[in-house]
Amino acid sequence: MRPRDPYPVPVSADDPVKPVTISYIAETAGVSVPTVSKVINGRSGVAADTRARVEALITRYGYRKSSPAQRTNLMELVVGELEHMWGVEIIRGVQQVVRAHRVGMVLTEFGPDHSTIRYWIDDTIARRPDCIVTVAQLSTAEQDQLRARGIPFVVLDPSSELPDDVPYVGATNWNGGRTAARHLIGLGHRDIAVISGPDHLYCQARLDGQRSALQAAGLPVGEHRAALTTMGGFEVALELLKDADRPTAIIAGNDLQAVGVYQAARALGLRVPDDVSVVGFDDLPIATMVDPLLTTVRQPLTEMAMAATELALALGRGETASQTGIELATRLVIRESTAPPVSHRP
């Protein structure tokens, strides 16, 4: 009796020999999709016996990478929601690059209730864009689906830790947070409150930088959490500024929170920066629309989006990334919302 083939070729009634996918090879070999992808692309990080097993299956099934002729000249930008100006800055950067490369762009938005999260990946795979730039967090399953179909993706401003082989573009958030705190310390502030955002990677990096500067100066870290919204900043600042021993300065998690701090101060009859100095983060257009003009840490959102798009398009052309992670520099933009505390004024 002929021995049973341990790696049967997938068949169906309609198509006796269907094209073999990375997913099928991974399942048959008992490994993950990223592992098969590494073998196909000649990357390191795969055990010798595993590599041999996967290569044997690739040879057996005659698997071939997608042909460049299948390119669609289309890229996709995936975002959570576009409620705030932050998203507009991202779109502006992506558009500048795709226009220069004469590439079309599809915008996919999950929405505030993530109502499309179940369906977007199916629609994207059906469109087969050359590449994806994603601001929204992708699940491991979604990442594997994109890899299996040869659709490269780049994460913009990641909110959580990523595997080593996932390309991303971010900003020097830790240094930005430290610079904001050191600015206020240099002005003479000793009672500085910090309003941070959710437990995202970039929020934690900013907070860690602020904590580093405050601890180096021998100052306590007055840390508070709030949503990265105007209301989030307003609610926390209102409680902070009600006290007689209120802080003389507040570092907000972003510019929207900073606007909320402005509103809370005015609701209590306080003035910025006479009674409380305020520092934001991002340098969105709103920073120069408020009175007084907001001192903030500039995160180069448009440039970050441009870099992420260039990287994604290069990967879509089959090029190899020279580096997996890119971080663009932040810098403090000093305007009118910060001043020495009353005790340090002449």
C-alpha positions in Angstrom: 0.0 0.0 0.0 1.3 3.4 -0.9 2.2 5.5 2.2 -0.1 8.5 2.9 1.4 11.8 1.7 2.0 13.9 4.8 1.7 17.2 2.8 -1.3 16.7 0.5 -1.8 19.3 -2.2 -5.0 21.3 -1.6 -7.7 20.4 -4.0 -11.3 21.2 -4.7 -14.1 19.9 -7.0 -14.0 23.1 -9.1 -10.3 23.6 -9.2 -8.2 20.4 -8.9 -5.0 22.3 -8.2 -5.7 25.6 -6.4 -2.9 28.2 -6.0 -1.1 27.5 -2.7 -1.1 30.4 -0.2 1.4 31.3 2.6 -1.3 30.5 5.1 -1.6 27.0 3.8 2.2 26.4 3.9 2.3 27.8 7.4 -0.5 25.6 8.6 1.0 22.5 6.9 4.5 23.2 8.3 3.1 24.0 11.8 4.6 27.5 11.9 3.3 31.1 11.8 2.7 33.1 8.6 5.5 35.6 9.5 7.9 32.7 9.8 7.0 31.5 6.2 7.3 35.1 5.0 10.8 35.3 6.5 11.9 32.2 4.7 10.4 33.4 1.4 12.2 36.7 1.7 15.5 35.3 2.8 15.4 36.9 6.3 17.1 35.6 9.4 15.5 34.6 12.6 14.3 31.1 11.6 15.7 27.9 13.0 17.6 25.8 10.4 15.3 22.8 10.7 12.2 25.0 10.4 13.6 26.8 7.4 14.4 23.5 5.7 10.8 22.2 6.4 9.3 25.4 5.0 11.6 25.5 1.9 10.7 21.9 1.2 7.0 22.7 1.1 7.6 25.8 -1.0 9.5 23.7 -3.5 6.9 20.9 -3.4 3.9 23.2 -4.1 5.8 25.5 -6.5 4.8 28.6 -4.5 5.9 31.9 -6.1 5.7 35.4 -4.8 3.3 37.8 -6.3 4.4 39.2 -9.6 5.1 43.0 -9.8 2.7 43.0 -12.7 -0.1 42.7 -10.2 0.6 46.1 -8.7 -2.5 48.3 -8.5 -0.8 51.7 -8.2 -3.0 52.2 -5.1 -2.1 52.6 -1.4 -4.4 52.6 1.6 -4.4 54.8 4.7 -6.1 53.2 7.7 -7.1 55.4 10.7 -9.2 55.1 13.8 -11.2 58.3 13.4 -10.8 61.7 11.8 -12.5 63.8 14.5 -9.5 66.0 15.2 -7.0 68.1 13.4 -4.4 65.4 14.1 -5.9 63.2 11.4 -5.9 66.1 8.9 -2.1 66.5 9.4 -1.6 62.8 8.7 -3.7 62.9 5.5 -1.9 66.0 4.3 1.5 64.2 4.6 0.2 61.1 2.8 -1.4 63.1 0.0 1.9 65.0 -0.7 3.7 61.7 -1.3 1.1 59.8 -3.3 0.6 62.9 -5.5 4.3 63.0 -6.3 4.4 59.3 -7.1 1.1 59.4 -9.1 -0.4 56.8 -6.8 -4.1 56.6 -5.8 -5.1 56.7 -2.1 -7.9 54.9 -0.3 -8.9 56.1 3.2 -10.4 53.6 5.6 -11.7 54.9 8.9 -12.8 52.6 11.7 -15.0 55.2 13.3 -15.5 56.0 17.0 -17.3 52.7 17.7 -15.0 50.7 15.5 -18.1 49.6 13.5 -16.1 48.8 10.4 -13.3 46.9 12.1 -14.9 43.5 11.2 -15.0 44.3 7.5 -12.2 46.5 6.5 -9.6 43.8 6.1 -11.8 41.8 3.7 -12.4 45.0 1.6 -8.7 45.8 1.6 -7.6 42.4 0.5 -10.2 42.5 -2.3 -8.7 45.8 -3.5 -5.2 44.5 -3.2 -3.4 47.9 -2.6 0.3 48.0 -3.2 0.8 48.9 0.5 -0.8 50.2 3.6 0.0 53.0 6.1 -1.9 52.4 9.3 -2.5 54.6 12.3 -5.0 52.3 13.8 -3.7 49.3 15.7 -3.9 46.1 13.7 -4.5 42.7 15.4 -2.0 39.9 14.9 -4.5 38.1 12.7 -4.9 41.1 10.5 -1.2 41.5 10.1 -0.9 37.8 9.2 -3.6 38.2 6.6 -1.9 41.1 4.9 1.5 39.3 4.9 -0.1 36.2 3.5 -1.3 38.2 0.5 1.9 40.1 0.0 0.5 43.5 1.1 3.2 45.4 3.1 2.2 47.8 5.8 3.9 50.5 7.9 2.6 51.6 11.3 2.5 55.3 11.9 2.9 56.5 15.5 2.5 53.1 17.1 0.4 53.0 20.2 1.7 49.6 21.4 4.9 47.5 21.2 5.4 46.0 17.7 7.3 42.8 16.6 10.8 43.5 15.5 10.0 43.0 11.8 7.1 45.4 11.6 8.2 48.7 10.0 7.1 51.9 11.7 7.5 55.7 11.8 7.2 57.5 15.1 8.6 60.5 17.0 11.0 61.1 19.8 8.2 61.3 22.4 10.5 60.6 25.4 12.8 63.5 24.5 9.8 65.8 23.8 8.3 65.1 27.2 11.6 65.7 28.9 12.1 69.0 27.0 8.7 70.3 28.1 9.4 69.6 31.8 12.9 71.0 31.6 11.5 74.2 30.1 9.1 74.8 33.0 11.8 73.8 35.6 14.1 76.4 33.9 11.5 79.1 34.4 11.4 78.3 38.1 8.3 76.2 38.5 8.5 73.6 41.3 4.9 72.5 41.4 4.2 71.0 38.0 1.3 68.8 37.3 1.3 66.3 34.4 -1.8 65.2 32.5 -1.1 62.2 30.5 -3.3 60.2 28.1 -4.4 56.6 27.8 -1.9 53.8 28.3 -0.5 54.1 24.7 3.1 53.7 23.9 3.7 57.3 22.9 1.8 58.7 25.9 3.9 56.5 28.2 7.1 57.7 26.5 6.2 61.3 26.9 5.3 60.7 30.6 8.6 58.8 31.2 10.5 61.8 29.7 8.7 64.2 31.9 9.2 62.0 34.9 12.9 61.8 34.2 13.3 65.6 34.1 11.3 66.2 37.2 13.0 63.5 39.3 16.4 64.8 38.1 15.4 68.2 39.5 14.3 66.6 42.8 10.6 67.5 42.1 7.6 65.3 42.7 5.6 63.9 39.7 2.0 65.0 39.9 0.6 62.5 37.4 -3.0 62.4 36.2 -4.7 60.5 33.3 -7.3 61.7 31.0 -8.6 61.2 27.4 -6.6 63.1 24.8 -9.5 65.5 24.3 -10.4 69.0 25.3 -13.0 67.7 27.8 -10.4 65.3 29.2 -8.0 68.2 29.9 -10.8 70.4 31.2 -12.1 67.9 33.8 -8.7 67.1 35.3 -7.5 70.7 35.2 -10.7 71.9 36.9 -10.0 69.6 39.9 -6.3 70.6 40.0 -6.8 74.3 39.8 -9.6 74.4 42.4 -7.2 73.8 45.3 -5.4 76.6 47.1 -2.1 74.8 46.6 -2.8 74.5 42.9 0.2 73.7 40.6 1.9 76.7 39.0 2.3 74.8 35.7 0.5 72.0 33.8 2.0 69.8 31.1 -0.8 68.4 28.9 -0.8 65.1 27.0 -1.5 66.9 23.7 -2.7 70.3 22.4 -6.4 69.4 22.8 -5.9 68.6 26.5 -4.1 71.9 26.8 -7.1 73.8 25.4 -9.2 72.1 28.0 -6.7 73.4 30.7 -7.2 76.9 29.3 -11.0 76.5 29.6 -10.7 75.2 33.2 -8.5 78.1 34.2 -10.9 80.7 32.8 -13.8 79.0 34.4 -12.1 79.5 37.7 -11.1 83.1 37.0 -7.4 82.3 36.5 -5.2 83.5 33.7 -2.7 81.8 31.5 0.3 82.2 32.1 0.0 84.6 35.0 -1.6 82.1 37.3 -0.7 78.8 35.6 1.7 78.0 32.7 0.5 75.5 30.2 2.5 73.3 27.7 0.9 71.1 25.1 2.2 68.4 22.7 1.8 68.0 18.9 1.8 71.7 17.7 -1.5 71.4 15.8 -2.9 74.5 14.1 -5.0 75.2 17.2 -1.9 76.0 19.1 -1.7 79.4 17.3 -5.5 80.0 17.4 -5.8 80.2 21.2 -5.1 83.2 23.4 -2.4 83.2 24.6 -0.5 81.3 21.9 0.3 77.8 23.2 3.8 76.7 24.1 4.0 73.1 22.9 6.2 70.3 21.7 6.1 70.0 18.0 5.5 66.5 16.7 6.2 66.5 12.9 3.0 64.7 12.0 3.0 65.7 8.3 6.6 64.7 7.9 6.0 61.5 9.8 3.1 60.6 7.5 5.3 61.4 4.4 8.1 59.2 5.7 5.7 56.3 6.4 4.2 56.6 3.0 7.6 56.7 1.2 8.6 53.6 3.2 5.3 51.8 2.4 5.5 52.6 -1.3 9.1 51.3 -1.4 8.1 48.1 0.3 5.2 47.8 -2.2 7.7 48.0 -5.1 9.5 45.0 -3.6 12.4 47.0 -2.1 14.0 46.1 1.2 13.8 48.7 4.0 17.2 49.9 5.2 15.8 50.2 8.7 12.6 48.9 10.3 12.0 51.8 12.7 12.2 55.6 12.0 11.8 58.2 14.7 11.6 61.9 13.7 12.7 64.6 16.1 10.4 66.6 18.3 11.2 70.1 19.4 9.8 72.6 21.9 8.1 75.7 20.4 8.0 78.4 23.0 5.1 80.9 22.7 3.1 82.8 25.3 1.5 80.3 27.6 4.5 79.8 29.8 6.2 82.2 32.1 8.0 82.2 35.4 5.8 81.6 38.5 4.8 84.7 40.5 7.4 83.9 43.1 10.2 84.1 40.5 9.1 87.3 38.8 11.0 90.6 39.4 
